[in-house]
Amino acid sequence: MVKIRDIELGEFPLLLAPMEDVSDPPFRALCKKHGADLMYTEFISSEGLIRDAAKSVQKLDIYEYERPVGIQIFGYDIESMKQAAQIIEKTNPDIIDINYGCPVKKVACKGAGAGILQDIPKMVKMTEEIVKITNLPVTVKTRLGWDDSTKYVVETAERLQDVGIEAISIHGRTRKQMYKGEADWTLIGDVKNNPRMRIPVFGNGDIDSPEKAKEYRNRYGVDGIMIGRASIGYPWIFREIRHFLTTGEHLEKPTISERVQAAKDHLEMSVKWKGMKLGIAEMKRHYANYFKGISHIKEYRMKLVTSFDYDEIMETLSYIQQHEHEFELA
């Protein structure tokens, strides 16, 4: 049984990665429904929280059915991060997660996210201060290092454990790699197999099939797997991996009708949570994945991504659902 403090996550948990503009409550609801064991919010700016910025505060929304759920924060200033952790604690999540992995320029070049990988002593100090100030379990998401010459993750993970984190998720790329090339899990395996490590170690990067999940579990010995991009528009990946790990057999892929229904539910929740304009706009990134591998769908997909009329989008989705026989699933 994998546990983060007293939170039981099962034998080999599957985690939903925190993804900006993706891991919001509507998407998390679908991932939970299809088997995610632990989910994290989109990352939240510590400075934004302290300023009470509307976008940052809205990301604190969590719901009972999502539990266990972690709220993830990022920032470069230790005092701001401590204040943000106190604000988060009042919203009663199960976990506070610190983002030391985001590679995007506007975050990393300010010394936040993966930027802090250039200053490991500060990373350790910031973590220690946050652990001290909260009663919640603190976890960390990070990368192998800033670049190929600074892959200090084995030592860093141990130091973070020593100051009190209760789990670590590691993305198998450096900041310099961004999302290019193949994720290298060998160092993730080295962190897990370090005899001094006592906390759960979760691997992240490129897991996009049940076979790969099983292969990497067996090869690297991690305690669980965090899934990011492969879940976008395809929340079924969690149940497919779980079924394959348990039985060695493949689940049937979702039908076209099931995919449409998920897209409808997602759109409905998105509009309810974000408002009509933003809810419709942010769904557009998901349609390509919901309908990936379906022939003759292009014309309808174009309608979905170009329309800003809720009723028109729902009509298009209903048409695909009612005329399922006209399309083919590869």
C-alpha positions as CSV (number, residue, x, y, z in Angstrom):
1,M,0.0,0.0,0.0
2,V,1.4,3.4,-1.1
3,K,0.7,6.1,1.4
4,I,1.4,9.8,1.7
5,R,1.2,10.2,5.5
6,D,-2.2,8.6,6.3
7,I,-3.6,9.0,2.7
8,E,-3.9,5.5,1.2
9,L,-3.4,5.4,-2.5
10,G,-3.6,1.7,-3.3
11,E,-0.8,-0.6,-4.4
12,F,0.4,1.3,-7.5
13,P,-1.3,4.7,-7.8
14,L,-1.9,6.5,-11.0
15,L,-1.7,10.3,-10.6
16,L,-3.0,13.1,-12.8
17,A,-0.2,15.6,-13.4
18,P,-0.8,19.3,-12.7
19,M,-1.2,20.9,-16.1
20,E,-1.8,24.6,-16.7
21,D,-5.2,25.3,-18.2
22,V,-5.9,21.5,-18.3
23,S,-6.1,20.1,-14.8
24,D,-9.1,22.1,-13.7
25,P,-12.2,20.8,-11.8
26,P,-14.1,19.7,-14.9
27,F,-11.2,17.7,-16.3
28,R,-10.3,16.3,-12.9
29,A,-13.9,15.1,-12.5
30,L,-13.5,13.0,-15.6
31,C,-10.1,11.6,-14.7
32,K,-11.4,10.7,-11.2
33,K,-14.4,8.9,-12.8
34,H,-12.0,6.9,-15.0
35,G,-9.6,5.8,-12.3
36,A,-7.1,8.5,-11.3
37,D,-6.0,7.8,-7.7
38,L,-4.5,11.2,-6.8
39,M,-4.9,14.4,-8.7
40,Y,-3.2,17.8,-8.5
41,T,-4.7,21.2,-9.4
42,E,-3.2,23.5,-12.1
43,F,-0.2,25.2,-10.6
44,I,-1.0,28.4,-8.7
45,S,1.2,31.5,-8.4
46,S,2.1,32.3,-4.8
47,E,2.3,36.0,-5.7
48,G,-1.1,35.8,-7.4
49,L,-2.6,34.1,-4.3
50,I,-1.2,36.8,-2.0
51,R,-2.5,39.6,-4.3
52,D,-5.9,37.8,-4.3
53,A,-5.8,37.6,-8.1
54,A,-9.0,36.2,-9.4
55,K,-7.5,33.6,-11.6
56,S,-5.2,32.2,-8.9
57,V,-8.0,32.2,-6.3
58,Q,-10.3,30.3,-8.6
59,K,-7.8,27.5,-9.0
60,L,-8.2,26.8,-5.3
61,D,-11.6,25.3,-6.0
62,I,-11.7,21.6,-5.0
63,Y,-14.6,19.3,-4.5
64,E,-15.3,16.4,-2.1
65,Y,-15.6,13.8,-4.9
66,E,-12.0,14.6,-6.0
67,R,-10.3,13.6,-2.9
68,P,-7.5,12.9,-2.4
69,V,-6.4,16.1,-4.2
70,G,-3.3,18.2,-3.9
71,I,-3.0,22.0,-4.6
72,Q,0.2,22.9,-6.3
73,I,2.0,26.2,-5.9
74,F,5.0,27.8,-7.5
75,G,7.1,30.9,-6.8
76,Y,10.6,32.2,-6.3
77,D,10.3,34.1,-3.0
78,I,10.4,32.0,0.1
79,E,8.2,34.4,2.2
80,S,5.5,34.5,-0.5
81,M,5.5,30.7,-0.8
82,K,5.0,30.4,3.0
83,Q,2.1,32.9,2.9
84,A,0.6,31.0,-0.1
85,A,0.9,27.7,1.8
86,Q,-1.1,29.2,4.7
87,I,-3.8,30.5,2.4
88,I,-4.0,27.1,0.7
89,E,-4.2,25.3,4.1
90,K,-7.5,27.1,4.8
91,T,-9.1,25.6,1.7
92,N,-8.5,22.2,3.2
93,P,-6.8,20.1,0.4
94,D,-5.3,16.8,1.3
95,I,-1.8,17.8,0.1
96,I,0.3,20.9,-0.8
97,D,2.6,20.3,-3.7
98,I,5.5,22.5,-4.7
99,N,6.2,22.9,-8.4
100,Y,10.0,22.7,-9.1
101,G,9.5,21.4,-12.6
102,C,7.7,23.9,-14.8
103,P,10.1,24.7,-17.7
104,V,8.2,27.6,-19.4
105,K,10.3,30.8,-19.7
106,K,8.1,33.2,-17.8
107,V,8.2,30.9,-14.8
108,A,11.7,29.3,-14.9
109,C,13.6,32.5,-15.9
110,K,12.3,34.2,-12.7
111,G,13.8,31.4,-10.6
112,A,10.4,29.6,-10.0
113,G,9.4,26.2,-11.2
114,A,12.3,24.5,-12.8
115,G,14.3,27.7,-12.5
116,I,15.1,26.8,-8.9
117,L,17.1,23.8,-10.1
118,Q,19.9,26.3,-10.6
119,D,19.9,26.9,-6.8
120,I,19.5,23.6,-5.0
121,P,20.3,25.1,-1.5
122,K,17.4,27.6,-2.0
123,M,15.1,24.8,-3.2
124,V,15.9,22.8,0.0
125,K,15.5,25.9,2.2
126,M,12.1,26.9,0.6
127,T,10.8,23.4,1.0
128,E,11.9,23.2,4.6
129,E,10.2,26.5,5.4
130,I,6.9,25.4,3.8
131,V,7.0,22.0,5.6
132,K,7.4,23.9,8.9
133,I,4.5,26.3,8.3
134,T,1.8,23.8,7.4
135,N,0.2,20.7,9.0
136,L,-0.6,19.2,5.6
137,P,1.7,16.7,3.9
138,V,4.0,18.5,1.4
139,T,5.0,16.8,-1.8
140,V,7.3,18.0,-4.7
141,K,7.2,17.8,-8.4
142,T,10.5,18.3,-10.2
143,R,12.8,17.4,-13.1
144,L,16.2,15.7,-13.4
145,G,18.0,19.0,-13.4
146,W,18.5,22.3,-15.2
147,D,20.5,20.8,-18.0
148,D,22.6,17.7,-18.8
149,S,25.5,18.9,-16.6
150,T,23.3,19.4,-13.5
151,K,21.3,16.2,-13.1
152,Y,21.5,16.2,-9.3
153,V,18.0,14.7,-8.7
154,V,19.2,11.7,-6.7
155,E,21.0,13.8,-4.1
156,T,18.3,16.5,-4.2
157,A,15.4,14.1,-3.6
158,E,17.2,12.8,-0.5
159,R,17.8,16.3,0.8
160,L,14.1,17.2,0.2
161,Q,13.1,14.1,2.1
162,D,15.4,15.0,4.9
163,V,13.6,18.4,5.4
164,G,10.2,16.7,5.5
165,I,8.5,16.1,2.1
166,E,6.3,13.0,2.0
167,A,6.4,12.1,-1.7
168,I,8.2,13.2,-4.9
169,S,7.2,13.1,-8.5
170,I,10.0,13.3,-11.1
171,H,9.7,14.2,-14.7
172,G,12.4,12.4,-16.7
173,R,13.7,15.5,-18.6
174,T,15.9,18.5,-17.8
175,R,14.5,22.0,-17.9
176,K,16.6,22.6,-21.1
177,Q,14.8,19.7,-22.8
178,M,11.4,21.3,-22.1
179,Y,9.2,18.5,-23.6
180,K,11.5,17.4,-26.4
181,G,13.2,14.1,-26.9
182,E,12.5,11.1,-24.8
183,A,12.0,11.1,-21.1
184,D,14.9,9.4,-19.3
185,W,13.7,7.3,-16.4
186,T,17.1,5.9,-15.3
187,L,17.7,8.6,-12.7
188,I,14.1,8.3,-11.5
189,G,14.9,4.6,-10.9
190,D,18.1,5.6,-9.1
191,V,16.1,7.9,-6.8
192,K,13.7,5.1,-6.0
193,N,16.5,2.6,-5.5
194,N,18.5,4.8,-3.2
195,P,18.4,2.8,0.0
196,R,18.1,6.0,2.0
197,M,14.8,7.0,0.4
198,R,11.7,6.2,2.5
199,I,9.0,8.2,0.7
200,P,7.0,7.3,-2.4
201,V,8.7,8.1,-5.7
202,F,6.4,8.7,-8.7
203,G,7.7,8.7,-12.3
204,N,6.4,11.1,-14.9
205,G,7.1,11.5,-18.6
206,D,5.9,9.8,-21.9
207,I,3.6,7.2,-20.3
208,D,1.0,7.0,-23.1
209,S,0.0,3.3,-23.1
210,P,-0.8,0.4,-20.6
211,E,2.2,-1.5,-22.0
212,K,4.6,1.3,-21.3
213,A,3.2,1.8,-17.8
214,K,3.8,-1.8,-17.0
215,E,7.3,-1.9,-18.6
216,Y,8.4,1.2,-16.7
217,R,6.9,0.0,-13.4
218,N,8.8,-3.2,-13.7
219,R,12.1,-1.7,-15.0
220,Y,12.4,1.3,-12.6
221,G,10.5,0.1,-9.5
222,V,8.7,3.4,-9.0
223,D,5.8,3.5,-6.5
224,G,3.4,4.9,-9.0
225,I,3.1,6.8,-12.3
226,M,2.0,10.4,-12.9
227,I,0.3,10.9,-16.3
228,G,0.0,14.3,-18.0
229,R,-0.3,14.9,-21.7
230,A,-1.6,11.4,-22.6
231,S,-4.7,12.1,-20.5
232,I,-5.7,15.3,-22.3
233,G,-9.0,14.5,-24.1
234,Y,-8.5,10.8,-23.0
235,P,-9.3,10.4,-19.3
236,W,-9.8,6.6,-20.0
237,I,-6.1,6.1,-19.9
238,F,-6.2,5.6,-16.1
239,R,-8.7,2.8,-16.2
240,E,-7.0,1.2,-19.2
241,I,-3.6,1.2,-17.4
242,R,-5.1,-0.1,-14.2
243,H,-6.9,-2.9,-16.0
244,F,-3.8,-4.0,-17.9
245,L,-1.6,-3.9,-14.7
246,T,-4.1,-6.0,-12.9
247,T,-5.2,-8.5,-15.5
248,G,-2.6,-8.3,-18.3
249,E,-5.5,-7.7,-20.7
250,H,-6.6,-4.7,-22.7
251,L,-9.9,-3.0,-22.0
252,E,-12.1,-2.1,-24.9
253,K,-11.4,1.4,-26.1
254,P,-14.2,3.9,-25.5
255,T,-16.8,4.0,-28.3
256,I,-17.4,7.1,-30.4
257,S,-20.6,7.7,-28.4
258,E,-18.7,7.4,-25.1
259,R,-16.1,9.9,-26.4
260,V,-18.8,12.4,-27.4
261,Q,-20.6,12.0,-24.1
262,A,-17.4,12.7,-22.2
263,A,-16.8,15.8,-24.4
264,K,-20.4,17.0,-23.7
265,D,-20.0,16.5,-19.9
266,H,-16.6,18.2,-20.0
267,L,-18.0,21.2,-21.9
268,E,-21.0,21.5,-19.6
269,M,-18.9,21.4,-16.5
270,S,-16.3,23.8,-18.1
271,V,-19.0,26.4,-18.9
272,K,-20.5,26.0,-15.4
273,W,-17.2,26.6,-13.7
274,K,-15.5,29.2,-16.0
275,G,-18.4,30.9,-17.6
276,M,-19.7,30.7,-21.2
277,K,-16.9,32.4,-23.1
278,L,-13.8,30.9,-21.3
279,G,-15.5,27.5,-20.8
280,I,-16.0,27.2,-24.6
281,A,-12.6,28.5,-25.5
282,E,-10.6,26.3,-23.1
283,M,-12.5,23.1,-24.4
284,K,-11.1,23.6,-27.9
285,R,-7.7,22.1,-26.9
286,H,-9.4,18.8,-25.9
287,Y,-11.5,18.1,-29.0
288,A,-8.6,16.8,-31.2
289,N,-7.8,14.2,-28.5
290,Y,-11.4,13.2,-27.8
291,F,-11.8,12.4,-31.5
292,K,-8.3,11.2,-32.3
293,G,-8.2,8.2,-34.7
294,I,-11.8,8.7,-35.9
295,S,-12.2,8.8,-39.7
296,H,-14.4,11.3,-41.5
297,I,-14.5,13.5,-38.4
298,K,-12.5,16.5,-39.7
299,E,-15.4,18.6,-40.8
300,Y,-17.2,18.3,-37.5
301,R,-14.1,18.8,-35.5
302,M,-13.5,22.1,-37.4
303,K,-17.0,23.1,-36.3
304,L,-16.3,22.4,-32.7
305,V,-13.0,24.4,-32.6
306,T,-14.4,27.4,-34.6
307,S,-17.8,27.9,-33.0
308,F,-18.3,30.0,-29.9
309,D,-22.0,29.1,-29.7
310,Y,-22.8,26.6,-26.9
311,D,-26.0,25.3,-28.5
312,E,-24.3,24.9,-31.9
313,I,-21.4,22.9,-30.3
314,M,-23.8,20.7,-28.4
315,E,-25.8,20.1,-31.7
316,T,-22.6,19.1,-33.5
317,L,-21.6,16.7,-30.7
318,S,-25.1,15.2,-30.7
319,Y,-25.0,14.7,-34.5
320,I,-21.7,12.8,-34.2
321,Q,-23.3,10.7,-31.4
322,Q,-26.5,9.9,-33.2
323,H,-24.7,9.1,-36.5
324,E,-21.9,7.0,-34.9
325,H,-22.2,4.5,-37.8
326,E,-21.0,7.1,-40.3
327,F,-17.6,7.3,-38.6
328,E,-14.9,4.7,-38.0
329,L,-12.7,4.3,-35.0
330,A,-9.2,3.2,-35.9
